[in-house]
Amino acid sequence: MNTDTVECTNSRSLAIIFNEHLDNTKECGIALSQLFSNLEEPDAFIVKIKKLEENGDRLTSEAYDALELLTYSEFIYITEQLVKSLDDIVDGFNKTARLIDICHPKHIEGAAHEILSIILSMIEKLQLEIAQHPTHELVRLRLCCKTLKVSEENVDVIYHEWRKKQRRVIVLSLIEEYNWTEILGILEQTTDDAYHVALLLERIAKFSQKQNAS
């Protein structure tokens, strides 16, 4: 079973589903950015983010259903992991919004703005690569992985420096520090999920290259 067979078998190709998934995720990330800027009236943005997360769940389910119709193979295994990682990104945005709704912070920490901006740039790069599915160029994907790895490492530094500052200088109350540690931790994990998408696309490209050579 190769990727061409996969795409021909489904009424809606995986390429279409994946593109819609990332478009939906980017819209969700933009809505989260808008929430960050509208803490006094957050409800509409929280509702919008939840609806986008539910749409992501629908797309995830559609992708899994399509894969279940196929004979199980290494390609299917890798693609299932890709679907999960795509879903994890939009879930991360929704979890962040839910925590903001629960904690009701008076302001957004600068680190949160920085990390979200990086995640959105990572999603934009993934959109360019997912648009090539299933005919990925391995060289392009390797470059994408390197770029996203740098972004993921930058977020690790931002999160670490923020936590170090809280320990060395009393900036927030203990409750606020706990809340923001949890919120920033989710955003940091979301950057990992975005990086994993790139790695899995690279694995798919390697698999396809191996299949075509055999």
C-alpha positions as CSV (number, residue, x, y, z in Angstrom):
1,M,0.0,0.0,0.0
2,N,1.5,3.3,-1.0
3,T,0.3,6.9,-0.5
4,D,-1.2,7.1,-4.0
5,T,-3.5,4.2,-3.1
6,V,-4.4,5.9,0.1
7,E,-5.4,9.1,-1.6
8,C,-7.5,7.3,-4.3
9,T,-9.3,5.2,-1.7
10,N,-10.9,8.0,0.3
11,S,-13.8,10.1,-0.9
12,R,-12.0,13.1,0.8
13,S,-8.3,12.7,0.5
14,L,-6.0,12.9,3.5
15,A,-4.3,15.9,1.9
16,I,-7.6,17.8,2.0
17,I,-8.3,16.8,5.6
18,F,-4.8,17.7,6.7
19,N,-5.0,21.1,5.0
20,E,-8.3,21.9,6.6
21,H,-7.0,20.7,10.0
22,L,-4.1,23.1,9.9
23,D,-6.2,26.0,8.6
24,N,-8.6,25.4,11.4
25,T,-5.8,25.2,13.9
26,K,-4.3,28.5,12.7
27,E,-7.8,30.2,13.0
28,C,-7.9,28.8,16.6
29,G,-4.5,30.2,17.4
30,I,-5.5,33.6,16.1
31,A,-8.7,33.5,18.2
32,L,-6.5,32.7,21.2
33,S,-4.3,35.7,20.4
34,Q,-7.5,37.8,20.3
35,L,-8.5,36.4,23.7
36,F,-5.2,37.5,25.0
37,S,-6.0,41.1,23.9
38,N,-9.6,41.0,25.3
39,L,-9.5,39.7,28.8
40,E,-12.2,42.1,29.9
41,E,-14.7,40.5,27.5
42,P,-13.3,37.0,26.9
43,D,-16.5,34.9,26.5
44,A,-17.0,35.2,22.7
45,F,-13.4,34.2,22.1
46,I,-13.5,31.3,24.5
47,V,-16.6,30.0,22.7
48,K,-15.0,30.4,19.3
49,I,-11.9,28.5,20.3
50,K,-14.0,25.7,21.7
51,K,-16.0,25.4,18.5
52,L,-12.8,25.4,16.4
53,E,-11.4,22.7,18.7
54,E,-14.5,20.6,18.2
55,N,-14.1,21.1,14.4
56,G,-10.6,19.8,14.8
57,D,-12.0,16.7,16.6
58,R,-14.3,16.2,13.6
59,L,-11.5,16.4,11.1
60,T,-9.4,14.0,13.3
61,S,-12.2,11.5,13.4
62,E,-12.6,11.8,9.6
63,A,-8.9,11.1,9.1
64,Y,-9.0,8.1,11.4
65,D,-12.1,6.7,9.7
66,A,-10.4,7.0,6.4
67,L,-7.3,5.2,7.6
68,E,-9.4,2.3,9.1
69,L,-10.5,1.4,5.6
70,L,-7.0,0.6,4.6
71,T,-4.8,-2.4,5.1
72,Y,-2.6,-1.7,8.1
73,S,1.0,-0.8,7.3
74,E,4.0,1.3,8.4
75,F,2.5,4.2,6.5
76,I,-0.8,3.9,8.3
77,Y,1.0,3.8,11.7
78,I,3.0,6.9,10.9
79,T,0.0,8.7,9.6
80,E,-2.1,7.9,12.7
81,Q,0.7,9.6,14.7
82,L,0.5,12.6,12.4
83,V,-3.2,12.9,12.9
84,K,-2.8,12.8,16.7
85,S,-0.1,15.4,16.7
86,L,-2.3,17.7,14.5
87,D,-5.1,17.3,16.9
88,D,-2.8,17.9,19.9
89,I,-2.0,21.4,18.6
90,V,-5.6,22.6,18.5
91,D,-6.3,20.9,21.8
92,G,-3.4,22.9,23.3
93,F,-5.0,26.1,22.2
94,N,-8.4,25.1,23.7
95,K,-6.7,24.0,27.0
96,T,-5.0,27.4,27.2
97,A,-8.3,29.2,26.7
98,R,-10.0,27.1,29.3
99,L,-7.4,27.8,31.9
100,I,-7.6,31.5,31.2
101,D,-11.4,31.2,31.7
102,I,-10.8,29.4,35.0
103,C,-7.9,31.6,36.3
104,H,-9.3,34.9,34.9
105,P,-5.9,36.6,34.9
106,K,-5.8,40.4,34.9
107,H,-3.1,40.5,32.2
108,I,-1.3,38.2,29.8
109,E,2.3,37.4,30.6
110,G,4.7,38.6,27.9
111,A,6.1,35.1,27.6
112,A,2.6,33.8,26.6
113,H,2.5,36.4,23.7
114,E,6.0,35.4,22.6
115,I,5.3,31.6,22.7
116,L,1.9,32.0,20.9
117,S,3.5,34.1,18.2
118,I,6.2,31.4,17.6
119,I,3.5,28.6,17.5
120,L,1.6,30.5,14.8
121,S,4.8,30.9,12.7
122,M,5.4,27.2,13.1
123,I,1.9,26.5,11.9
124,E,2.4,28.7,8.8
125,K,5.5,26.7,7.9
126,L,3.6,23.5,8.4
127,Q,0.8,24.7,6.1
128,L,3.4,25.1,3.3
129,E,4.6,21.6,3.8
130,I,1.2,19.9,4.3
131,A,0.1,21.5,1.0
132,Q,2.5,19.2,-0.7
133,H,1.0,16.0,0.7
134,P,1.5,13.3,-0.3
135,T,4.3,14.3,-2.7
136,H,6.6,15.8,-0.2
137,E,10.2,16.8,-1.0
138,L,12.5,15.3,1.6
139,V,15.0,18.1,1.3
140,R,12.3,20.7,2.0
141,L,11.0,18.7,5.0
142,R,14.4,18.3,6.5
143,L,14.9,22.1,6.3
144,C,11.4,22.6,7.8
145,C,12.3,20.3,10.7
146,K,15.5,22.2,11.4
147,T,13.6,25.5,11.4
148,L,10.9,24.2,13.7
149,K,13.4,22.7,16.0
150,V,15.0,26.1,16.5
151,S,11.6,27.5,17.2
152,E,10.9,24.7,19.7
153,E,14.2,25.4,21.5
154,N,13.5,29.1,21.6
155,V,10.3,28.4,23.4
156,D,12.0,26.2,25.9
157,V,14.4,29.1,26.7
158,I,11.5,31.6,27.0
159,Y,9.7,29.2,29.4
160,H,12.8,28.4,31.4
161,E,13.8,32.1,31.7
162,W,10.2,33.0,32.8
163,R,10.2,30.3,35.5
164,K,13.7,31.4,36.7
165,K,12.6,35.0,37.0
166,Q,9.7,33.9,39.2
167,R,12.0,32.1,41.5
168,R,14.6,34.8,41.8
169,V,12.4,37.9,41.8
170,I,9.0,38.0,43.4
171,V,6.9,39.2,40.5
172,L,3.6,37.4,40.8
173,S,1.6,36.1,43.8
174,L,2.0,32.3,44.4
175,I,-1.5,31.7,42.9
176,E,-0.7,33.7,39.8
177,E,2.6,32.1,39.4
178,Y,1.0,28.6,39.7
179,N,-1.6,29.5,37.1
180,W,0.9,30.9,34.6
181,T,3.2,28.0,35.1
182,E,0.4,25.7,34.0
183,I,-0.7,27.9,31.1
184,L,2.8,28.5,29.7
185,G,3.5,24.8,30.2
186,I,0.6,23.9,27.9
187,L,1.8,26.4,25.3
188,E,5.3,25.0,25.5
189,Q,4.0,21.5,25.0
190,T,2.0,22.8,22.0
191,T,5.3,23.8,20.3
192,D,6.5,20.3,20.8
193,D,3.4,19.0,19.1
194,A,4.0,21.3,16.1
195,Y,7.6,20.1,15.8
196,H,6.4,16.5,15.9
197,V,4.1,17.1,13.0
198,A,7.2,18.2,10.9
199,L,9.1,15.1,12.0
200,L,6.2,12.8,11.1
201,L,5.9,14.4,7.7
202,E,9.6,13.7,7.2
203,R,9.0,10.1,8.1
204,I,6.2,9.8,5.6
205,A,8.4,11.3,2.9
206,K,11.2,8.8,3.7
207,F,8.7,5.9,3.6
208,S,7.3,7.1,0.3
209,Q,10.8,7.4,-1.1
210,K,11.7,3.9,0.0
211,Q,8.5,2.5,-1.5
212,N,9.1,4.2,-4.8
213,A,12.6,2.8,-4.9
214,S,11.5,-0.8,-4.4
